Amino acid sequence: MQINSNNYTGNVARVAYVSNSGKAGAPKGDRVQFDQTASLEKALKETPDVRPDVIDRAKDLVANPNYPPPEVIKRISNLLAIHVQEESEVDL
């Protein structure tokens, strides 16, 4: 039996190892600056805790006997039935 060793690597470029520990954008020292923190805090303070328009819409939907529509209920029940069927097949 004859084994031919092929040490030819062709046009393969050598790759040098580069350390990522000194990233260019990394903050130096122990301090990190959060430039947009003030604007975020302001936006959070201006956001109301309660949105009356959303509450009114929710009350209207709860009072509506046709909500959710029958088609939505049918689709959800079909999905539940499929899930229950798959679960019972696993238990066998």
C-alpha positions as CSV (number, residue, x, y, z in Angstrom):
1,M,0.0,0.0,0.0
2,Q,1.3,3.4,-0.9
3,I,0.4,6.7,0.8
4,N,0.9,9.9,-1.0
5,S,1.2,12.8,1.4
6,N,0.1,16.1,-0.1
7,N,1.6,19.0,1.8
8,Y,0.7,21.6,-0.8
9,T,-1.6,24.2,0.7
10,G,-1.9,26.4,-2.4
11,N,-2.6,30.1,-2.0
12,V,-3.6,30.1,1.7
13,A,-2.9,33.3,3.5
14,R,-1.6,33.2,7.0
15,V,-3.9,34.6,9.6
16,A,-2.5,36.5,12.6
17,Y,-4.2,36.3,15.9
18,V,-5.7,39.7,17.0
19,S,-6.8,40.3,20.5
20,N,-10.2,41.9,21.0
21,S,-9.5,43.0,24.5
22,G,-8.6,46.6,23.5
23,K,-11.7,47.6,21.5
24,A,-11.6,51.1,20.1
25,G,-15.1,52.1,21.4
26,A,-14.7,50.6,24.9
27,P,-14.8,53.2,27.7
28,K,-11.6,53.7,29.6
29,G,-11.5,53.5,33.4
30,D,-14.3,52.7,35.7
31,R,-16.7,55.3,34.5
32,V,-19.3,54.8,31.9
33,Q,-21.3,57.7,30.4
34,F,-24.9,57.4,29.6
35,D,-25.6,60.5,27.4
36,Q,-29.2,59.8,26.7
37,T,-30.3,58.8,30.3
38,A,-31.8,62.2,31.0
39,S,-34.0,62.2,27.9
40,L,-35.2,58.6,28.7
41,E,-36.0,59.6,32.3
42,K,-37.9,62.6,31.0
43,A,-39.9,60.5,28.5
44,L,-40.8,58.0,31.3
45,K,-41.9,60.8,33.6
46,E,-44.2,62.3,30.9
47,T,-45.8,58.9,30.2
48,P,-49.1,58.7,32.1
49,D,-49.7,55.9,34.5
50,V,-53.3,55.5,33.3
51,R,-54.5,55.9,29.7
52,P,-58.2,56.8,29.9
53,D,-58.8,56.1,26.2
54,V,-57.5,52.5,26.6
55,I,-59.6,52.0,29.7
56,D,-62.7,53.2,27.9
57,R,-62.0,50.9,25.0
58,A,-61.6,47.9,27.3
59,K,-64.8,48.7,29.1
60,D,-66.6,48.9,25.8
61,L,-65.2,45.5,24.7
62,V,-66.2,43.9,28.0
63,A,-69.7,45.2,27.7
64,N,-70.1,43.9,24.1
65,P,-71.7,40.4,24.1
66,N,-70.2,39.8,20.6
67,Y,-66.6,40.2,21.7
68,P,-64.6,38.3,21.0
69,P,-66.2,37.4,17.7
70,P,-67.5,33.8,17.3
71,E,-64.9,33.1,14.6
72,V,-62.0,34.0,17.0
73,I,-63.5,31.7,19.7
74,K,-63.8,28.9,17.1
75,R,-60.2,29.3,16.1
76,I,-58.9,29.3,19.6
77,S,-60.9,26.2,20.5
78,N,-59.5,24.4,17.5
79,L,-56.0,25.3,18.6
80,L,-56.7,24.1,22.1
81,A,-58.2,20.9,20.8
82,I,-55.1,20.2,18.6
83,H,-52.8,20.9,21.6
84,V,-54.8,18.6,23.9
85,Q,-54.9,15.9,21.2
86,E,-51.1,16.1,20.7
87,E,-50.6,15.9,24.5
88,S,-52.7,12.8,24.9
89,E,-50.8,11.1,22.0
90,V,-47.5,11.7,23.9
91,D,-48.9,10.1,27.0
92,L,-49.7,6.9,25.2
